[in-house]
């Protein structure tokens, strides 16, 4: 039986910043770097690729492979410089493909021809990895069609302003993108979610508008959707179980670019958060190394500083400034080493702060005891680990600086690995 705490109040009031927090109102373009790197998380092995070192590629060229997913898109014109197999910190295997960039783009014409007939088949064949969404085809390639699409004009983490800026600057383009989105997905019920100060701009899209209070973590999709629809989401179940899909405002704009300009979108808008928590939005080519973006903004780092891809609550730390931005990278967060609070191996003192902060109302204090001892299945069965919405508030409020959030992520990852192994072994 799942055990829940009897109290769920007292969580911190963390408010999202508004657009006036930007250091400049315009999006700053980042020059095309000498090298780009693309990660393939679903590729099997390097031998499954139809390319190798020395292969020339064009901007927007669809490059197929035999792994799950089937293809990726070259973000620039140049030559494949190297292909290497790597693993993430959660031990997921991926391929890193490095492209030596030429000075000028030569666009591959294949998508230009396909975009003359915009529809679900074209989207499935070319637009799996739109900027601003991890997998666009999941919204349209379903046996059970989705009923509602939510366009997220809010941002998931603190200090990120990517979607808010685009919603404010380009509501007419988003409207055009919504027309393509309806045609591609076949979904008629579309609603746009924005913070209160962007309601007027959002109404220009012509869609149904919903307002979300800019308080973290309410804008995370797994909290946003059930609140909007007044329907609970079962633990560890995808949003599609509610027949709902979520797509960012940036991804809608990218869809408009694809079908109006007849070119595959290869750039990403990112909120860069410096050591003083100042925010600058930039536009960079997918695959651009973090160091090139920080260099263009004159943000220097030194040994001991922390860099994360994502916001301060849920961002994932990177070990090198050579790490590239991907199509679903929303932010780069830089933290001065003097502000970094190192994790502790101190035991839990059972103060209850994590329980009070948890929006899923989990007994986090009990979960931590099981997770740090590797009892992942017991954590899921007894204390509902899989209901965690991955907001990071538990680590934020922990007075002992226990890396609670990382324990939760590790536990869910290990459970997924075990489930996949059991399925593979029959």
Steps between C-alpha positions, in 0.01 A plus 500: 500500500633842407564717804442876474572771756205664670629849432608671176531867586790733560674473162715802406350776284747515212378739232609499138664816371327728250628621164626825655769285666673458163829680454385598149158469332630349175631151435876509451628291205801277569749464211521161334790315667777308324361168625157369596416178684175304477403238759301191405359346815311227315767378261623144548861512376715708270480229235124563475562846353507563131780752548859488619792736551557701184137485381380843371162622630269790418292718728161338560608169351314200637748233601342158570632230730383159618440585864174597668391837364632435154662831402651828607538832323834665428497850658767638265696447178837336539680170545454228760813529711442221750252251645545376856302283741434650844285454809303752704530528879195271522689247285289554187693431182514759225702588192672837464536616138731796442469715187780724373301800380545681170456876490174509306184290518407283203147383563394150413196522266325182613280661768420800279330261261325303775370819668290580194249253646498568875336220691560232765711286265740788435521576872575139584765477230686824578389677819559256785745738668347847485677765713320525832364144526671168565284296258244676281383182329366367831216751462385364165612138461257339741254214473271696733485860374547781749200712587668822617823683425638748751737765368727590788583870500649468847844366585557187707777618733594814687686784319417355155327744263522321163131428437377817664722714278389322182132518597534872564698573184330276243130431572407532129764247401378267773150536357633391160683211666179392674329468163773263382489317833126430467550371146791277598355362825131493413422642846243779510500586871804718563562721799785741568630534856680820603580697815256787579713778347502329157127440466444795264775385263385139516146597397641605162559131422124445480519192723329432831709667771568369848700688762749326730631670809878537463584309819742210485445208445143554371622549141658155476288302249419219744349754738371749244284257301309334787432845649371638170279201427410423861597137446756305705788337315583145616853438626763434236249538218552729199282805441362321196299280741285810546499533119691824537823620340719794596713695255700816566439834333846470345412167337186653347714779356742240364211321330398828337857549376509150357181519296497871413869545417536139377820452701568274795554701823860457618527778759403509868405791728659465844487696823855548628514568875829649618663497844294801612176335384471741208318349203583545131311317227715385208441320171761237418541218252408159647825327592682819602739437794418674827839674497418681175177636645662608826788655306265703282338639817837556670408267788820357646524187713767358726574175677220421745223695325192302409339488154166333443286452193159611624388716788624519859246247634503220242804571281754223442863584568755467222860395545641699208430826317533300180155354571265611219148636521230275358154559353341472848752712695307788659775669699864514605540575871838618630564512875804648670693248710448719808124443471516128438376303801675162491287191566535329833507137611347598834204292616144629480390667827131451419418871515219458245589800282518283186159350573342841548655628177407203278218588255429127451460460877751218522663384826839610370672444835412131482586473131851633556576229754410229250659661197839563657509129580405394148152374594337638188212257458402536864509879461257476209268248663484641852553873453390576143837602354357505146263786590799736532459791255877574502474863615806500728329676792607218734868578447433875510356490853717223648680648803759220490574556129424140411477462118141378529405593144787294360401201713146524361625524141739208552227286650262560209781436253595170665139385502467579130817301427371199691165515322672519161723206590201290608317578174810411297541171682132416461 
